[in-house]
Amino acid sequence: MFLIIGSLIVTGCVVGSYVALGGKLAVLWQPFELVIIGGSGVGAYIIANPKQVLGKSMGGVMSILKGSKYKKDDYLELLTLQYQIFRLAKTKGMLALEQHVENPHESTLFSEFPKFSHNHHALEFLCDYLRLMTLGTDNPHELESLMDLELETHHAEEHKLSHAMQQLAESFPGLGIVAAVLGVIKTMGSITEPPSVLGGLIGAALVGTFLGILLCYGFVGPMATALKGNQEDESLYFVCIKAGLLAHLQGYAPAVSVEFARKVLLSHTRPTFVELEEATQNLPAV
């Protein structure tokens, strides 16, 4: 939604101001300039990135259209799930979690939290560390170091796409110059034409530079920033899981452990203490 609104504002302000100044829209219609810039940019993008990144590109664009998938309700569900897990572990021991961890998709515990259950990466991350804890891992410092290494790897892997998109954005001004130079070369072949014709040819050549800069700073660059923001939200979701697990491993009560997890969230997505308390009070008995 914001991508569409922002794109309309950028286009309206640039094109509208140009027309208001007396510019002719027909001059801006240079499809081959767009082919040179856009086609070369896509080709360079394919050259520069592995197939794993290329395969995620369309999904990345769609995620920008949808915005961050993690809202306040998602974090409230996550915190409530952690409370239920920690309560089960406290009352019946860590081994009581084994059946849920080994078959999470058939677990009655996880089935109560459908949004989390359908998040494959988060479910795998949580179950992996719960499994380690059921196997006897009880040193919070060692587990924290392992989590940090995994999260750094996950962070680097996810950010390859936003980095690739940013590189694409930065290539457009240079490719715009390529299009402009080709336009100048074409103009020099018509140097004997009258000034009215030469003016049109030069104007068409300069459209390449204009399009390259506009694509970079008006569209693709901001899209890369928006994608990076979505990826940061993804990382924070995992940090919330990490904070809760480490607090539980240090022996805190379930209510305190989820409070540790709640405090790492951003203010606009963080459930209040009262909201979390009400949600945990409504949970069924373990």
C-alpha positions in Angstrom: 0.0 0.0 0.0 2.7 2.5 1.0 4.8 1.5 -2.0 1.9 2.4 -4.3 1.1 5.7 -2.5 4.7 6.7 -2.4 5.2 5.9 -6.1 2.2 7.9 -7.1 3.5 10.9 -5.1 6.9 10.7 -6.7 5.5 10.4 -10.2 2.9 13.1 -9.6 5.4 15.6 -8.2 8.0 15.1 -10.8 5.8 14.9 -13.9 3.3 17.4 -12.6 5.9 20.0 -11.9 7.5 19.4 -15.3 4.2 20.0 -17.0 3.4 23.0 -14.9 6.7 24.5 -16.0 5.6 24.2 -19.6 7.3 20.9 -20.4 5.9 18.5 -23.0 5.1 15.0 -21.9 5.8 13.6 -25.4 9.5 14.4 -25.0 9.7 12.1 -21.9 8.3 9.2 -23.8 11.5 7.5 -24.9 10.8 3.7 -24.6 14.2 2.7 -25.9 16.0 4.8 -23.3 14.0 2.8 -20.7 14.9 -0.5 -22.4 18.6 0.4 -22.3 18.5 1.4 -18.6 16.0 -1.1 -17.3 17.1 -4.0 -19.4 20.8 -3.4 -18.7 20.0 -3.1 -15.0 18.1 -6.4 -14.9 20.9 -8.1 -16.8 23.5 -6.8 -14.4 21.4 -7.9 -11.5 21.3 -11.4 -12.9 25.1 -11.4 -13.4 25.8 -10.2 -9.9 23.5 -12.5 -7.8 23.3 -16.2 -7.2 20.1 -18.1 -8.0 19.1 -18.2 -4.4 18.8 -14.4 -4.4 17.2 -14.3 -7.8 14.6 -16.8 -6.7 13.6 -14.6 -3.8 13.5 -11.3 -5.8 9.8 -11.4 -6.7 8.8 -12.5 -3.2 10.8 -9.6 -1.9 9.0 -7.1 -4.1 5.6 -8.6 -2.9 6.7 -8.2 0.7 7.3 -4.5 0.1 3.8 -4.2 -1.2 2.4 -6.0 1.8 4.6 -4.3 4.4 6.0 -6.0 7.5 4.2 -9.3 8.3 4.8 -8.9 12.0 2.1 -6.9 13.8 1.3 -6.4 17.4 -1.0 -9.4 17.4 1.8 -11.6 16.1 4.1 -10.6 18.9 1.4 -11.1 21.5 0.8 -14.6 20.1 4.5 -15.4 20.2 4.8 -14.2 23.8 1.8 -16.2 24.8 3.2 -19.3 23.2 6.5 -18.9 25.1 4.6 -18.5 28.3 2.7 -21.7 27.7 5.9 -23.5 26.8 7.7 -22.3 29.9 4.8 -23.1 32.1 4.7 -26.7 30.8 8.4 -27.0 31.4 8.2 -25.6 34.9 5.3 -27.9 36.0 6.2 -31.1 34.2 9.8 -30.8 33.4 11.7 -30.2 30.1 11.1 -33.7 28.9 7.4 -32.9 28.6 8.3 -30.7 25.7 10.0 -33.5 23.7 6.8 -34.8 22.0 5.9 -31.3 20.9 9.4 -30.4 19.7 9.9 -33.6 17.7 6.5 -33.3 15.9 5.6 -29.6 16.0 3.1 -29.9 13.2 1.1 -32.5 15.1 1.6 -30.9 18.5 -1.5 -29.8 20.4 0.6 -27.1 22.0 1.7 -25.4 18.8 -1.7 -25.9 17.1 -3.2 -23.4 19.6 -1.0 -20.7 17.9 -1.7 -20.9 14.2 0.3 -17.9 13.0 3.4 -19.1 14.6 2.9 -22.7 13.5 2.8 -21.5 9.9 6.1 -19.6 10.3 8.5 -22.4 9.2 11.7 -20.6 10.1 10.6 -19.4 13.5 9.1 -22.8 14.4 12.3 -24.6 13.4 14.4 -22.1 15.4 12.4 -22.5 18.6 12.2 -26.2 18.4 15.9 -26.6 17.7 16.8 -24.8 20.9 14.1 -26.4 23.0 15.4 -29.8 21.8 18.9 -28.8 23.0 17.5 -27.8 26.4 15.6 -31.2 26.7 18.9 -32.9 25.9 20.6 -31.2 28.8 22.0 -27.9 27.6 21.7 -25.7 30.6 24.4 -23.1 30.2 22.7 -19.8 29.1 26.0 -18.2 28.0 26.9 -21.0 25.6 23.4 -21.2 24.2 23.3 -17.4 23.7 26.6 -17.6 21.8 25.2 -20.3 19.5 22.0 -18.3 19.0 23.9 -15.2 18.1 25.9 -17.1 15.5 22.8 -18.5 14.0 21.0 -15.1 14.0 24.0 -13.4 12.4 24.0 -16.1 9.6 20.3 -15.7 9.2 20.6 -11.9 9.1 23.4 -12.0 6.5 21.4 -14.4 4.3 18.2 -12.4 4.5 20.0 -9.1 3.8 21.6 -10.4 0.5 18.3 -9.5 -1.2 18.0 -5.9 0.0 21.7 -5.4 -0.7 21.3 -6.7 -4.2 18.3 -4.4 -4.7 20.3 -1.4 -3.4 23.2 -2.3 -5.8 20.6 -2.3 -8.6 19.4 1.1 -7.6 22.9 2.5 -7.6 23.6 1.2 -11.1 20.7 3.1 -12.7 22.4 6.6 -12.7 25.4 5.1 -14.5 23.2 3.2 -17.0 21.3 6.5 -17.5 24.5 8.1 -18.6 25.1 5.2 -21.0 21.7 5.8 -22.5 22.4 9.5 -22.7 25.8 9.0 -24.4 24.1 6.7 -27.0 21.6 9.5 -27.6 24.4 12.0 -28.0 26.1 9.7 -30.5 22.8 9.5 -32.4 22.5 13.3 -32.3 26.1 13.8 -33.7 25.1 11.7 -36.7 22.4 14.3 -37.4 24.6 17.4 -36.8 23.6 18.9 -40.1 19.9 19.1 -39.1 18.3 22.4 -38.1 18.3 23.5 -34.4 14.7 22.5 -33.9 15.5 18.9 -34.8 18.8 18.9 -32.9 17.0 20.2 -29.8 14.6 17.3 -29.9 17.4 14.8 -30.2 19.4 16.3 -27.4 16.3 16.4 -25.2 15.6 12.7 -25.9 19.2 11.9 -25.0 19.0 13.7 -21.7 15.9 11.7 -20.8 18.2 8.7 -20.2 20.1 10.6 -17.4 16.8 11.7 -16.0 15.3 8.2 -15.9 18.4 6.7 -14.4 18.5 9.1 -11.5 14.7 8.9 -10.9 14.7 5.2 -10.9 17.5 5.1 -8.4 16.4 7.7 -5.9 12.7 7.8 -6.5 11.8 4.1 -6.7 14.3 1.3 -6.5 16.5 2.8 -3.7 13.5 3.4 -1.4 12.2 -0.1 -2.2 15.5 -1.6 -1.0 15.3 0.4 2.2 11.7 -0.8 2.8 12.8 -4.4 2.2 15.6 -4.0 4.6 13.1 -2.7 7.2 10.9 -5.8 6.7 14.0 -8.0 7.2 14.9 -6.1 10.4 11.4 -6.9 11.7 12.0 -10.6 10.9 15.3 -10.5 12.9 13.6 -8.9 15.8 11.0 -11.7 15.9 13.8 -14.2 16.4 15.5 -12.0 19.0 12.2 -12.0 21.0 12.3 -15.8 21.0 16.0 -15.8 22.0 15.3 -13.4 25.0 12.5 -15.6 26.3 14.5 -18.8 26.1 17.5 -17.4 27.8 15.5 -16.0 30.6 13.8 -19.3 31.1 17.1 -21.1 31.1 18.3 -18.9 33.9 15.5 -20.1 36.0 12.9 -17.2 35.9 9.2 -17.9 36.3 7.2 -18.0 33.0 5.7 -14.6 33.5 9.1 -13.0 34.1 10.7 -14.9 31.1 8.1 -13.5 28.7 8.6 -10.1 30.2 12.2 -10.3 29.2 11.1 -11.2 25.7 8.5 -8.4 25.6 11.0 -5.7 26.4 13.1 -6.3 23.3 10.2 -5.3 21.0 9.7 -1.9 19.3 7.2 0.4 21.0 4.6 0.3 18.2 4.5 -3.5 18.1 5.1 -4.2 21.8 2.0 -5.5 23.7 1.5 -3.8 27.1 2.1 -5.7 30.3 -1.6 -5.8 30.9 -2.4 -7.1 27.4 0.1 -9.9 27.8 -1.1 -10.7 31.3 -4.7 -11.0 30.1 -3.7 -13.2 27.2 -1.8 -15.6 29.4 -4.6 -15.8 31.9 -6.9 -17.0 29.2 -4.7 -19.9 28.2 -6.0 -23.5 28.9 -4.2 -25.6 31.4 -1.1 -27.4 30.2 
